[in-house]
Amino acid sequence: MYTTIIADDDIIQRTIIKKLIEDNYPRLQIVAEVGGATELIEASNNYRPHLLLLDINLGSDEIFDYLNQLETEPIIIFISSEKRFAVDAFRFNALDFIPKPLDKIVFDSAINKVLTKLDLDFSKSEAVINLNYLVIPSNQGYDIVNLEEVISITSEGRATLFVTTDDRKILSYKNLAQYEYLIYKYPLFIKISRSSVINFKFVKRIIRDSGMFCELTNGEIVPVSRRKTNDFKIFLNNLQ
């Protein structure tokens, strides 16, 4: 099941799109319907959907001004009568642009393209799920690291910084949310704040001083956020 958000300021258009999906694509689960750009960003960062179906103009807002606030990189399909914005849409890595009024054949073609891409991405992730290394894309190429040698993973704006035992600092152009699956793949990774994941294997000691901090073997001291403190304590208690 792939999660989907529909964004259109016209409730009739939202209803039409929703019905097309529910009647023809049971593998797509609509988790939110919104009419404004701010609502879209909030819902997307909350649900982290696989697919966004977006009108370009949401009331007085133009969606292009808001997309850089997304914390993840879902597949985007624009559905709009503003054909003059098609080029701009593809600059935001849209998979497709569907003109209004909606044509079911065009809509079906776009959705099938989405499902094909999602299935391919899923099969790739399944193929490497048991491998113990990670290929990290950067502007210079690809860095290959063993997960057991990663000390910390930190959000750096929309990029992600990996620090390894051989003193490498690798900056990936992907955001931290796209690497959260590693927490389940490699159980020694623990997310201790919104912007930090650490490898507990390299925690030297835990400091309490107006909060909780992890001192790592490389000398780095990383704070545990208030939101994550209780989860971290539960993790520690399970080790005692």
N, CA, C and O of each residue as an XYZ file, in Angstrom:
960
protein
N       0.848     -1.191      0.000
C       0.000      0.000      0.000
C       0.885      1.243      0.000
O       1.769      1.386      0.844
N       0.636      2.146     -0.962
C       1.425      3.370     -1.063
C       0.562      4.570     -0.652
O      -0.543      4.749     -1.163
N       1.071      5.382      0.266
C       0.294      6.499      0.800
C       0.313      7.697     -0.146
O       1.295      7.956     -0.841
N      -0.812      8.418     -0.146
C      -1.027      9.489     -1.124
C      -1.721     10.675     -0.465
O      -2.593     10.503      0.386
N      -1.322     11.886     -0.871
C      -2.011     13.108     -0.444
C      -2.494     13.854     -1.675
O      -1.764     13.999     -2.656
N      -3.732     14.325     -1.613
C      -4.327     15.116     -2.689
C      -4.401     16.565     -2.226
O      -4.904     16.842     -1.137
N      -3.904     17.491     -3.043
C      -3.951     18.915     -2.706
C      -4.591     19.692     -3.843
O      -4.033     19.781     -4.937
N      -5.759     20.251     -3.581
C      -6.470     21.077     -4.565
C      -7.434     21.958     -3.788
O      -8.129     21.475     -2.895
N      -7.487     23.257     -4.120
C      -8.383     24.144     -3.382
C      -9.838     24.015     -3.817
O     -10.722     24.639     -3.229
N     -10.089     23.209     -4.845
C     -11.445     22.955     -5.325
C     -11.901     21.595     -4.789
O     -11.369     20.558     -5.185
N     -12.881     21.606     -3.893
C     -13.315     20.360     -3.264
C     -13.910     19.388     -4.276
O     -13.843     18.174     -4.083
N     -14.491     19.909     -5.351
C     -15.045     19.034     -6.384
C     -13.927     18.280     -7.091
O     -14.043     17.082     -7.352
N     -12.836     18.993     -7.399
C     -11.682     18.342     -8.035
C     -11.081     17.289     -7.117
O     -10.701     16.208     -7.568
N     -10.994     17.606     -5.821
C     -10.465     16.625     -4.874
C     -11.336     15.371     -4.843
O     -10.834     14.250     -4.768
N     -12.633     15.583     -4.900
C     -13.574     14.451     -4.878
C     -13.417     13.587     -6.128
O     -13.454     12.359     -6.049
N     -13.241     14.232     -7.276
C     -13.071     13.495     -8.537
C     -11.806     12.648     -8.492
O     -11.820     11.470     -8.849
N     -10.705     13.268     -8.045
C      -9.424     12.552     -7.980
C      -9.516     11.395     -6.986
O      -9.047     10.288     -7.253
N     -10.125     11.671     -5.843
C     -10.260     10.639     -4.820
C     -11.047      9.446     -5.338
O     -10.673      8.298     -5.095
N     -12.136      9.712     -6.050
C     -12.973      8.626     -6.568
C     -12.224      7.807     -7.623
O     -12.330      6.581     -7.657
N     -11.465      8.495     -8.483
C     -10.680      7.782     -9.494
C      -9.691      6.815     -8.838
O      -9.492      5.694     -9.305
N      -9.085      7.270     -7.758
C      -8.114      6.421     -7.071
C      -8.806      5.274     -6.351
O      -8.399      4.120     -6.484
N      -9.842      5.580     -5.595
C     -10.517      4.545     -4.810
C     -11.178      3.488     -5.695
O     -11.248      2.317     -5.321
N     -11.662      3.899     -6.866
C     -12.343      2.951     -7.757
C     -11.373      2.109     -8.583
O     -11.728      1.020     -9.035
N     -10.150      2.608     -8.781
C      -9.249      1.939     -9.724
C      -7.887      1.534     -9.167
O      -7.202      0.697     -9.754
N      -7.489      2.126     -8.033
C      -6.135      1.877     -7.552
C      -6.129      1.558     -6.062
O      -5.763      2.406     -5.247
N      -6.529      0.352     -5.704
C      -6.587     -0.028     -4.285
C      -5.224     -0.038     -3.596
O      -5.154     -0.062     -2.367
N      -4.148     -0.020     -4.372
C      -2.809     -0.015     -3.776
C      -2.395      1.378     -3.309
O      -1.379      1.528     -2.630
N      -3.172      2.393     -3.668
C      -2.912      3.751     -3.203
C      -3.856      4.067     -2.045
O      -5.073      3.936     -2.179
N      -3.308      4.476     -0.933
C      -4.096      4.837      0.242
C      -4.049      6.350      0.438
O      -2.978      6.913      0.668
N      -5.191      7.005      0.348
C      -5.261      8.451      0.534
C      -5.240      8.743      2.034
O      -6.163      8.371      2.758
N      -4.192      9.404      2.489
C      -4.046      9.679      3.920
C      -4.455     11.106      4.277
O      -4.668     11.414      5.450
N      -4.566     11.982      3.271
C      -4.979     13.362      3.547
C      -5.459     14.033      2.266
O      -4.980     13.743      1.170
N      -6.420     14.941      2.437
C      -6.885     15.825      1.359
C      -6.809     17.234      1.898
O      -7.366     17.526      2.956
N      -6.126     18.118      1.181
C      -5.940     19.483      1.675
C      -6.259     20.490      0.578
O      -6.256     20.177     -0.613
N      -6.538     21.729      1.033
C      -6.889     22.770      0.084
C      -5.908     23.924      0.043
O      -6.056     24.833     -0.774
N      -4.894     23.900      0.922
C      -3.933     24.994      0.975
C      -2.501     24.499      1.041
O      -2.250     23.347      1.396
N      -1.561     25.372      0.697
C      -0.152     24.987      0.653
C       0.400     24.694      2.041
O       1.150     23.734      2.216
N       0.040     25.506      3.029
C       0.521     25.280      4.388
C       0.014     23.948      4.923
O       0.758     23.203      5.560
N      -1.265     23.652      4.659
C      -1.833     22.364      5.076
C      -1.099     21.207      4.408
O      -0.853     20.171      5.027
N      -0.753     21.398      3.133
C      -0.056     20.354      2.394
C       1.290     20.037      3.040
O       1.614     18.871      3.264
N       2.071     21.070      3.338
C       3.393     20.858      3.920
C       3.256     20.169      5.277
O       4.012     19.247      5.586
N       2.308     20.608      6.074
C       2.106     20.008      7.399
C       1.712     18.539      7.273
O       2.253     17.684      7.973
N       0.766     18.249      6.374
C       0.307     16.870      6.201
C       1.413     15.989      5.630
O       1.587     14.847      6.056
N       2.156     16.521      4.671
C       3.218     15.738      4.042
C       4.331     15.413      5.022
O       4.827     14.287      5.042
N       4.731     16.386      5.838
C       5.793     16.138      6.810
C       5.320     15.244      7.948
O       6.128     14.613      8.630
N       4.010     15.194      8.146
C       3.447     14.316      9.172
C       3.295     12.882      8.668
O       3.701     11.936      9.342
N       2.708     12.725      7.476
C       2.419     11.386      6.944
C       3.558     10.799      6.116
O       3.639      9.581      5.953
N       4.450     11.663      5.585
C       5.562     11.215      4.737
C       5.063     10.274      3.621
O       5.454      9.108      3.561
N       4.201     10.799      2.749
C       3.570      9.946      1.735
C       4.525      9.549      0.616
O       5.576     10.159      0.419
N       4.127      8.512     -0.107
C       4.875      8.099     -1.294
C       4.556      9.007     -2.485
O       5.399      9.214     -3.358
N       3.325      9.549     -2.513
C       2.847     10.286     -3.697
C       2.095     11.541     -3.296
O       1.273     11.522     -2.380
N       2.390     12.649     -4.005
C       1.619     13.887     -3.875
C       0.960     14.189     -5.213
O       1.628     14.220     -6.246
N      -0.365     14.414     -5.193
C      -1.113     14.857     -6.369
C      -1.489     16.309     -6.124
O      -2.342     16.594     -5.285
N      -0.859     17.232     -6.850
C      -0.914     18.643     -6.501
C      -1.461     19.529     -7.610
O      -1.071     19.414     -8.772
N      -2.374     20.414     -7.224
C      -2.690     21.548     -8.079
C      -1.587     22.583     -7.864
O      -0.972     22.618     -6.798
N      -1.334     23.416     -8.857
C      -0.261     24.399     -8.719
C      -0.710     25.596     -7.891
O       0.034     26.074     -7.035
N      -1.914     26.079     -8.140
C      -2.443     27.202     -7.366
C      -3.407     26.679     -6.305
O      -4.450     26.105     -6.620
N      -3.040     26.888     -5.050
C      -3.884     26.479     -3.930
C      -4.386     27.738     -3.250
O      -3.738     28.276     -2.352
N      -5.552     28.203     -3.690
C      -6.058     29.479     -3.202
C      -5.160     30.584     -3.710
O      -4.927     30.701     -4.913
N      -4.655     31.396     -2.794
C      -3.768     32.509     -3.178
C      -2.301     32.081     -3.226
O      -1.425     32.889     -3.535
N      -2.037     30.817     -2.921
C      -0.654     30.335     -2.864
C      -0.262     29.595     -4.132
O      -1.054     28.850     -4.708
N       0.984     29.818     -4.558
C       1.545     29.028     -5.639
C       2.455     27.973     -5.009
O       3.379     28.306     -4.266
N       2.191     26.713     -5.308
C       2.816     25.604     -4.585
C       4.332     25.595     -4.711
O       5.015     25.092     -3.819
N       4.873     26.138     -5.797
C       6.328     26.124     -5.989
C       7.062     26.853     -4.859
O       8.214     26.538     -4.559
N       6.393     27.826     -4.234
C       7.025     28.588     -3.163
C       7.129     27.796     -1.867
O       7.772     28.247     -0.919
N       6.503     26.618     -1.813
C       6.424     25.859     -0.564
C       7.132     24.504     -0.614
O       7.434     23.928      0.431
N       7.398     23.994     -1.809
C       7.904     22.623     -1.916
C       9.261     22.417     -1.250
O       9.596     21.297     -0.864
N      10.041     23.483     -1.110
C      11.346     23.316     -0.453
C      11.212     23.090      1.047
O      12.210     22.856      1.728
N       9.983     23.159      1.572
C       9.750     22.889      2.992
C       9.440     21.418      3.264
O       9.281     21.016      4.416
N       9.355     20.622      2.206
C       9.090     19.192      2.387
C      10.303     18.519      3.026
O      11.438     18.768      2.621
N      10.068     17.678      4.010
C      11.155     16.975      4.692
C      11.523     15.676      3.983
O      12.591     15.117      4.230
N      10.655     15.195      3.113
C      10.934     13.986      2.345
C      10.836     14.317      0.859
O      10.538     15.455      0.495
N      11.083     13.339      0.007
C      11.015     13.557     -1.434
C      10.040     12.560     -2.064
O      10.460     11.596     -2.704
N       8.735     12.796     -1.879
C       7.752     11.903     -2.485
C       7.695     12.099     -3.994
O       8.201     13.092     -4.518
N       7.089     11.166     -4.676
C       6.799     11.359     -6.098
C       5.737     12.454     -6.212
O       4.772     12.480     -5.449
N       5.932     13.350     -7.169
C       4.986     14.457     -7.350
C       4.374     14.393     -8.741
O       5.078     14.258     -9.741
N       3.048     14.493     -8.785
C       2.330     14.674    -10.047
C       1.493     15.939     -9.912
O       0.701     16.075     -8.980
N       1.674     16.855    -10.843
C       0.878     18.075    -10.841
C      -0.377     17.868    -11.688
O      -0.328     17.288    -12.773
N      -1.498     18.357    -11.166
C      -2.771     18.318    -11.891
C      -3.286     19.749    -11.934
O      -3.736     20.281    -10.919
N      -3.221     20.371    -13.104
C      -3.504     21.802    -13.156
C      -3.962     22.232    -14.547
O      -3.604     21.626    -15.557
N      -4.760     23.292    -14.568
C      -5.151     23.908    -15.835
C      -4.094     24.914    -16.301
O      -4.168     25.427    -17.418
N      -3.117     25.190    -15.444
C      -2.063     26.161    -15.754
C      -0.942     25.478    -16.539
O       0.124     25.195    -15.993
N      -1.190     25.218    -17.817
C      -0.209     24.491    -18.629
C       1.105     25.259    -18.783
O       2.148     24.663    -19.051
N       1.051     26.568    -18.615
C       2.263     27.377    -18.765
C       3.286     27.067    -17.673
O       4.458     27.426    -17.789
N       2.826     26.387    -16.597
C       3.727     26.047    -15.502
C       4.317     24.644    -15.642
O       5.016     24.180    -14.741
N       4.049     23.970    -16.742
C       4.503     22.586    -16.901
C       6.026     22.469    -16.806
O       6.549     21.551    -16.174
N       6.728     23.409    -17.440
C       8.197     23.367    -17.405
C       8.689     23.535    -15.971
O       9.595     22.825    -15.535
N       8.087     24.483    -15.233
C       8.473     24.678    -13.835
C       8.207     23.420    -13.017
O       8.984     23.076    -12.126
N       7.115     22.738    -13.321
C       6.758     21.517    -12.596
C       7.853     20.471    -12.724
O       8.206     19.818    -11.741
N       8.388     20.306    -13.918
C       9.421     19.296    -14.122
C      10.761     19.713    -13.519
O      11.617     18.868    -13.258
N      10.939     21.010    -13.301
C      12.140     21.460    -12.589
C      12.117     21.004    -11.137
O      13.162     20.892    -10.496
N      10.921     20.741    -10.622
C      10.781     20.222     -9.262
C      10.701     18.695     -9.272
O      10.172     18.079     -8.348
N      11.237     18.102    -10.338
C      11.314     16.645    -10.460
C       9.950     15.967    -10.444
O       9.809     14.844     -9.957
N       8.952     16.654    -10.977
C       7.638     16.020    -11.098
C       7.735     14.822    -12.033
O       8.438     14.871    -13.043
N       7.032     13.752    -11.698
C       7.026     12.579    -12.560
C       6.127     12.800    -13.763
O       6.372     12.251    -14.837
N       5.073     13.613    -13.582
C       4.160     13.873    -14.692
C       3.377     15.149    -14.429
O       3.333     15.649    -13.304
N       2.756     15.671    -15.492
C       1.899     16.852    -15.409
C       0.594     16.510    -16.121
O       0.591     16.212    -17.315
N      -0.511     16.555    -15.383
C      -1.820     16.212    -15.948
C      -2.640     17.494    -16.098
O      -2.920     18.166    -15.106
N      -3.024     17.837    -17.322
C      -3.821     19.059    -17.497
C      -5.277     18.848    -17.079
O      -5.818     17.748    -17.188
N      -5.893     19.921    -16.601
C      -7.332     19.929    -16.350
C      -8.031     20.465    -17.588
O      -7.457     21.277    -18.312
N      -9.274     20.024    -17.850
C     -10.045     19.027    -17.084
C      -9.438     17.634    -17.202
O      -8.823     17.292    -18.212
N      -9.623     16.842    -16.155
C      -9.012     15.521    -16.082
C      -9.510     14.598    -17.187
O     -10.707     14.499    -17.456
N      -8.565     13.938    -17.804
C      -8.874     12.881    -18.765
C      -8.442     11.563    -18.123
O      -7.287     11.423    -17.720
N      -9.355     10.600    -18.025
C      -9.052      9.367    -17.300
C      -7.885      8.603    -17.928
O      -7.087      8.002    -17.208
N      -7.775      8.616    -19.246
C      -6.678      7.890    -19.902
C      -5.336      8.498    -19.510
O      -4.381      7.779    -19.217
N      -5.272      9.835    -19.506
C      -4.039     10.522    -19.121
C      -3.746     10.268    -17.642
O      -2.600     10.030    -17.261
N      -4.787     10.319    -16.818
C      -4.629     10.083    -15.384
C      -4.125      8.658    -15.135
O      -3.198      8.452    -14.352
N      -4.739      7.676    -15.806
C      -4.324      6.276    -15.638
C      -2.868      6.081    -16.042
O      -2.127      5.357    -15.377
N      -2.464      6.721    -17.122
C      -1.090      6.597    -17.586
C      -0.109      7.115    -16.534
O       0.925      6.499    -16.279
N      -0.446      8.251    -15.929
C       0.421      8.845    -14.915
C       0.494      7.968    -13.668
O       1.577      7.747    -13.126
N      -0.647      7.470    -13.216
C      -0.670      6.656    -11.995
C       0.053      5.331    -12.214
O       0.744      4.849    -11.317
N      -0.098      4.749    -13.377
C       0.619      3.499    -13.666
C       2.130      3.735    -13.683
O       2.908      2.864    -13.292
N       2.532      4.915    -14.136
C       3.949      5.276    -14.122
C       4.448      5.367    -12.676
O       5.551      4.926    -12.354
N       3.608      5.947    -11.817
C       3.943      6.058    -10.391
C       4.114      4.679     -9.770
O       5.105      4.418     -9.088
N       3.146      3.797    -10.008
C       3.183      2.463     -9.406
C       4.397      1.670     -9.884
O       5.015      0.940     -9.109
N       4.732      1.818    -11.157
C       5.905      1.139    -11.693
C       7.169      1.604    -10.983
O       8.016      0.793    -10.610
N       7.288      2.915    -10.800
C       8.477      3.466    -10.129
C       8.524      3.029     -8.666
O       9.581      2.632     -8.177
N       7.401      3.096     -7.969
C       7.372      2.707     -6.560
C       7.708      1.233     -6.385
O       8.448      0.865     -5.473
N       7.170      0.395     -7.253
C       7.453     -1.040     -7.184
C       8.938     -1.307     -7.430
O       9.544     -2.152     -6.772
N       9.513     -0.578     -8.385
C      10.928     -0.758     -8.690
C      11.790     -0.316     -7.517
O      12.743     -1.003     -7.149
N      11.456      0.839     -6.925
C      12.211      1.330     -5.773
C      12.116      0.355     -4.604
O      13.095      0.116     -3.897
N      10.918     -0.205     -4.411
C      10.721     -1.145     -3.311
C      11.527     -2.418     -3.537
O      12.141     -2.943     -2.608
N      11.525     -2.910     -4.768
C      12.260     -4.147     -5.055
C      13.759     -3.941     -4.864
O      14.466     -4.843     -4.413
N      14.241     -2.741     -5.214
C      15.659     -2.444     -5.012
C      16.004     -2.436     -3.529
O      17.027     -2.985     -3.119
N      15.144     -1.813     -2.726
C      15.424     -1.749     -1.287
C      15.345     -3.129     -0.660
O      16.107     -3.443      0.254
N      14.424     -3.959     -1.148
C      14.319     -5.321     -0.636
C      15.566     -6.125     -0.993
O      16.023     -6.962     -0.215
N      16.101     -5.860     -2.167
C      17.266     -6.627     -2.627
C      18.498     -6.378     -1.774
O      19.356     -7.251     -1.642
N      18.587     -5.166     -1.184
C      19.781     -4.835     -0.401
C      19.523     -4.823      1.101
O      20.404     -4.450      1.876
N      18.317     -5.230      1.524
C      17.949     -5.072      2.925
C      18.870     -5.843      3.862
O      19.072     -5.439      5.007
N      19.434     -6.963      3.378
C      20.290     -7.771      4.236
C      21.780     -7.472      4.059
O      22.626     -8.063      4.731
N      22.086     -6.548      3.147
C      23.483     -6.192      2.957
C      23.929     -5.242      4.065
O      23.127     -4.475      4.597
N      25.195     -5.299      4.400
C      25.675     -4.540      5.540
C      26.443     -3.289      5.141
O      27.192     -2.736      5.945
N      26.261     -2.841      3.904
C      26.926     -1.621      3.484
C      25.912     -0.662      2.867
O      24.785     -1.038      2.545
N      26.338      0.558      2.717
C      25.469      1.609      2.203
C      26.217      2.395      1.140
O      27.378      2.758      1.328
N      25.546      2.660      0.019
C      26.110      3.497     -1.041
C      25.520      4.894     -0.889
O      24.310      5.077     -1.023
N      26.368      5.876     -0.613
C      25.917      7.236     -0.322
C      26.227      8.148     -1.505
O      27.396      8.376     -1.816
N      25.189      8.675     -2.171
C      25.435      9.580     -3.300
C      25.812     10.981     -2.837
O      25.223     11.510     -1.895
N      26.777     11.566     -3.489
C      27.177     12.937     -3.190
C      27.468     13.653     -4.507
O      27.382     13.048     -5.576
N      27.809     14.923     -4.433
C      28.098     15.680     -5.652
C      29.350     15.171     -6.361
O      29.517     15.374     -7.564
N      30.238     14.500     -5.598
C      31.483     14.008     -6.180
C      31.370     12.579     -6.719
O      32.272     12.111     -7.415
N      30.286     11.891     -6.409
C      30.127     10.510     -6.852
C      29.415      9.681     -5.808
O      28.332     10.050     -5.354
N      30.018      8.548     -5.416
C      29.409      7.649     -4.433
C      30.462      7.226     -3.418
O      31.595      6.898     -3.772
N      30.066      7.241     -2.151
C      30.917      6.704     -1.088
C      30.272      5.429     -0.567
O      29.058      5.372     -0.370
N      31.094      4.409     -0.344
C      30.585      3.129      0.141
C      31.095      2.923      1.562
O      32.298      2.967      1.817
N      30.154      2.698      2.486
C      30.532      2.522      3.885
C      29.876      1.273      4.456
O      28.780      0.885      4.049
N      30.560      0.658      5.397
C      29.999     -0.442      6.159
C      29.168      0.167      7.288
O      29.649      1.053      7.993
N      27.935     -0.292      7.469
C      27.061      0.284      8.481
C      27.674      0.184      9.875
O      27.452      1.050     10.721
N      28.435     -0.864     10.107
C      29.042     -1.045     11.421
C      30.135     -0.019     11.695
O      30.593      0.113     12.830
N      30.551      0.703     10.669
C      31.606      1.700     10.824
C      31.065      3.130     10.838
O      31.841      4.084     10.883
N      29.749      3.283     10.801
C      29.136      4.612     10.865
C      28.951      4.992     12.328
O      28.285      4.280     13.079
N      29.537      6.108     12.730
C      29.431      6.570     14.119
C      28.157      7.376     14.316
O      27.423      7.162     15.281
N      27.893      8.305     13.398
C      26.717      9.164     13.541
C      26.207      9.601     12.177
O      26.945      9.635     11.192
N      24.921      9.934     12.151
C      24.265     10.444     10.949
C      23.498     11.691     11.371
O      22.652     11.633     12.263
N      23.795     12.817     10.730
C      23.246     14.090     11.182
C      22.640     14.881     10.027
O      23.182     14.911      8.922
N      21.524     15.507     10.301
C      20.892     16.378      9.313
C      21.693     17.665      9.170
O      22.050     18.311     10.155
N      21.967     18.022      7.911
C      22.647     19.281      7.601
C      21.785     20.031      6.594
O      22.061     20.028      5.395
N      20.721     20.682      7.109
C      19.756     21.304      6.212
C      19.003     20.224      5.454
O      18.392     19.348      6.067
N      19.038     20.275      4.128
C      18.397     19.253      3.312
C      19.358     18.115      2.965
O      18.991     17.181      2.251
N      20.585     18.197      3.471
C      21.574     17.147      3.238
C      21.768     16.335      4.515
O      21.182     16.644      5.553
N      22.604     15.282      4.429
C      22.862     14.408      5.571
C      24.358     14.129      5.673
O      25.011     13.807      4.680
N      24.889     14.258      6.887
C      26.319     14.050      7.126
C      26.543     12.710      7.838
O      25.976     12.455      8.900
N      27.379     11.863      7.233
C      27.780     10.601      7.830
C      29.206     10.748      8.363
O      30.091     11.231      7.656
N      29.423     10.329      9.612
C      30.764     10.316     10.199
C      31.132      8.862     10.469
O      30.357      8.134     11.089
N      32.309      8.429     10.008
C      32.696      7.024     10.115
C      33.946      6.851     10.980
O      34.616      7.821     11.331
N      34.241      5.597     11.313
C      35.370      5.289     12.184
C      36.716      5.605     11.549
O      37.700      5.772     12.269
N      36.792      5.693     10.224
C      38.062      6.030      9.563
C      38.165      7.529      9.268
O      38.874      7.961      8.360
N      37.420      8.313     10.085
C      37.490      9.782     10.044
C      36.937     10.395      8.761
O      37.233     11.546      8.439
N      36.144      9.630      8.038
C      35.492     10.218      6.866
C      34.259     11.007      7.297
O      33.536     10.591      8.202
N      34.025     12.128      6.659
C      32.797     12.909      6.833
C      32.171     13.026      5.452
O      32.648     13.768      4.593
N      31.093     12.279      5.260
C      30.489     12.143      3.937
C      29.158     12.883      3.921
O      28.265     12.591      4.716
N      29.032     13.851      3.001
C      27.809     14.639      2.904
C      26.966     14.131      1.742
O      27.371     14.217      0.583
N      25.800     13.606      2.063
C      24.865     13.121      1.047
C      23.855     14.205      0.721
O      23.437     14.950      1.608
N      23.455     14.302     -0.551
C      22.461     15.310     -0.918
C      21.045     14.889     -0.534
O      20.114     15.684     -0.664
N      20.865     13.650     -0.062
C      19.550     13.207      0.413
C      19.341     13.686      1.848
O      20.304     13.881      2.588
N      18.058     13.877      2.243
C      17.809     14.328      3.608
C      17.754     13.151      4.576
O      17.656     11.995      4.163
N      17.819     13.459      5.859
C      17.912     12.432      6.894
C      16.725     11.476      6.872
O      16.882     10.282      7.128
N      15.543     11.997      6.570
C      14.342     11.147      6.580
C      14.468      9.971      5.616
O      13.886      8.911      5.845
N      15.222     10.158      4.548
C      15.373      9.092      3.567
C      16.311      7.977      4.041
O      16.429      6.935      3.396
N      16.973      8.212      5.174
C      17.859      7.190      5.724
C      17.305      6.561      7.001
O      17.977      5.745      7.631
N      16.082      6.934      7.387
C      15.545      6.431      8.647
C      15.289      4.923      8.606
O      15.230      4.279      9.653
N      15.136      4.361      7.413
C      14.953      2.913      7.322
C      16.157      2.170      7.897
O      16.033      1.009      8.286
N      17.318      2.823      7.958
C      18.515      2.190      8.501
C      18.344      1.837      9.975
O      18.969      0.902     10.476
N      17.488      2.597     10.667
C      17.264      2.335     12.088
C      16.664      0.948     12.279
O      16.926      0.276     13.276
N      15.859      0.533     11.313
C      15.245     -0.790     11.398
C      16.158     -1.859     10.804
O      16.129     -3.018     11.218
N      16.960     -1.453      9.837
C      17.871     -2.393      9.206
C      19.049     -2.725     10.121
O      19.513     -3.864     10.156
N      19.523     -1.738     10.850
C      20.682     -1.912     11.718
C      20.286     -1.432     13.118
O      20.337     -0.232     13.387
N      19.894     -2.345     14.013
C      19.241     -1.971     15.280
C      20.089     -1.175     16.246
O      19.554     -0.631     17.212
N      21.409     -1.081     16.024
C      22.226     -0.269     16.916
C      22.132      1.223     16.604
O      22.620      2.046     17.378
N      21.505      1.582     15.471
C      21.243      2.986     15.192
C      20.053      3.444     16.035
O      19.019      2.779     16.094
N      20.226      4.594     16.683
C      19.169      5.158     17.519
C      18.993      6.622     17.143
O      19.965      7.373     17.064
N      17.750      7.022     16.912
C      17.477      8.432     16.633
C      17.273      9.146     17.959
O      16.306      8.873     18.670
N      18.184     10.067     18.299
C      18.121     10.725     19.601
C      17.600     12.164     19.523
O      17.410     12.824     20.544
N      17.377     12.632     18.308
C      16.742     13.940     18.119
C      16.228     13.997     16.691
O      16.443     13.071     15.908
N      15.560     15.069     16.360
C      15.035     15.208     15.010
C      16.147     15.209     13.967
O      15.932     14.833     12.814
N      17.340     15.638     14.384
C      18.423     15.814     13.411
C      19.601     14.871     13.610
O      20.599     14.985     12.898
N      19.512     13.931     14.567
C      20.679     13.088     14.855
C      20.320     11.621     15.050
O      19.379     11.278     15.767
N      21.101     10.761     14.388
C      21.061      9.320     14.605
C      22.472      8.897     14.998
O      23.446      9.298     14.360
N      22.582      8.082     16.056
C      23.913      7.624     16.481
C      23.958      6.102     16.458
O      22.930      5.428     16.528
N      25.174      5.584     16.357
C      25.411      4.151     16.456
C      25.804      3.868     17.904
O      26.870      4.285     18.357
N      24.937      3.157     18.628
C      25.167      2.953     20.053
C      26.468      2.199     20.322
O      27.025      2.267     21.418
N      26.930      1.497     19.330
C      28.208      0.784     19.450
C      29.347      1.736     19.792
O      30.342      1.332     20.394
N      29.195      3.022     19.401
C      30.269      3.994     19.604
C      29.924      5.032     20.671
O      30.522      6.108     20.703
N      28.967      4.718     21.541
C      28.671      5.602     22.667
C      29.626      5.266     23.810
O      29.610      4.154     24.338
N      30.446      6.227     24.180
C      31.449      6.019     25.232
C      30.822      6.153     26.613
O      31.069      5.340     27.503
N      30.012      7.183     26.776
C      29.289      7.362     28.032
C      28.111      8.295     27.813
O      28.028      8.983     26.796
N      27.195      8.312     28.788
C      26.015      9.163     28.720
C      26.100     10.173     29.858
O      26.266      9.805     31.021
N      25.984     11.446     29.508
C      26.158     12.533     30.475
C      24.793     13.149     30.803
O      23.968     13.396     29.923
N      24.590     13.386     32.099
C      23.401     14.117     32.536
C      23.849     15.469     33.069
O      24.552     15.552     34.075
N      23.434     16.521     32.385
C      23.796     17.877     32.791
C      22.810     18.829     32.131
O      23.009     19.270     30.999
N      21.732     19.140     32.865
C      20.640     19.947     32.292
C      20.122     19.300     31.008
O      19.836     19.977     30.021
N      20.011     17.998     31.050
C      19.593     17.242     29.882
C      20.427     15.987     29.771
O      21.189     15.655     30.678
N      20.283     15.296     28.671
C      21.033     14.057     28.455
C      21.875     14.191     27.197
O      21.402     14.686     26.174
N      23.140     13.743     27.277
C      24.072     13.859     26.165
C      24.809     12.539     25.980
O      25.101     11.838     26.949
N      25.108     12.206     24.725
C      25.897     11.018     24.412
C      27.297     11.445     23.987
O      27.457     12.209     23.035
N      28.305     10.951     24.695
C      29.676     11.186     24.282
C      30.118     10.002     23.433
O      30.097      8.864     23.902
N      30.516     10.255     22.195
C      30.904      9.209     21.269
C      32.406      8.964     21.320
O      33.155      9.788     21.844
N      32.838      7.849     20.785
C      34.258      7.478     20.845
C      35.158      8.420     20.065
O      36.367      8.445     20.297
N      34.593      9.200     19.140
C      35.398     10.168     18.389
C      35.447     11.533     19.076
O      35.969     12.498     18.518
N      34.889     11.607     20.308
C      34.918     12.853     21.064
C      33.697     13.726     20.879
O      33.511     14.697     21.613
N      32.861     13.395     19.909
C      31.664     14.198     19.659
C      30.667     14.009     20.797
O      30.478     12.895     21.287
N      30.035     15.093     21.212
C      28.989     15.041     22.244
C      27.676     15.475     21.601
O      27.552     16.594     21.104
N      26.704     14.575     21.618
C      25.444     14.797     20.910
C      24.294     14.837     21.916
O      24.139     13.903     22.702
N      23.480     15.903     21.908
C      22.366     15.982     22.861
C      21.196     15.077     22.472
O      20.900     14.883     21.293
N      20.546     14.535     23.490
C      19.299     13.790     23.290
C      18.151     14.791     23.472
O      18.066     15.451     24.508
N      17.282     14.904     22.488
C      16.195     15.876     22.585
C      15.183     15.462     23.655
O      15.100     14.288     24.017
N      14.433     16.412     24.148
C      13.417     16.111     25.163
C      12.400     15.104     24.650
O      11.959     14.225     25.390
N      12.030     15.234     23.382
C      11.039     14.310     22.802
C      11.550     12.884     22.765
O      10.766     11.942     22.871
N      12.855     12.713     22.615
C      13.431     11.372     22.479
C      13.990     10.820     23.796
O      14.410      9.664     23.852
N      13.997     11.638     24.851
C      14.616     11.213     26.107
C      13.963      9.959     26.679
O      14.665      9.031     27.081
N      12.641      9.915     26.721
C      11.959      8.761     27.299
C      12.241      7.488     26.507
O      12.507      6.436     27.088
N      12.183      7.588     25.163
C      12.487      6.417     24.328
C      13.922      5.948     24.555
O      14.196      4.748     24.583
N      14.830      6.905     24.717
C      16.237      6.553     24.916
C      16.431      5.854     26.263
O      17.203      4.901     26.370
N      15.725      6.337     27.289
C      15.813      5.700     28.607
C      15.281      4.267     28.556
O      15.845      3.369     29.181
N      14.204      4.059     27.815
C      13.651      2.708     27.676
C      14.681      1.793     27.001
O      14.869      0.644     27.401
N      15.344      2.333     25.965
C      16.380      1.570     25.271
C      17.494      1.187     26.257
O      17.960      0.047     26.256
N      17.915      2.135     27.091
C      18.982      1.870     28.054
C      18.555      0.844     29.100
O      19.330     -0.037     29.475
N      17.325      0.968     29.561
C      16.812      0.028     30.572
C      16.790     -1.400     30.035
O      16.999     -2.357     30.782
N      16.538     -1.533     28.745
C      16.505     -2.865     28.153
C      17.887     -3.507     28.080
O      18.008     -4.721     27.910
N      18.925     -2.687     28.207
C      20.286     -3.188     28.164
C      20.818     -3.570     29.547
O      21.864     -4.209     29.660
N      20.095     -3.178     30.593
C      20.589     -3.413     31.955
C      20.224     -4.825     32.437
O      20.558     -5.200     33.561
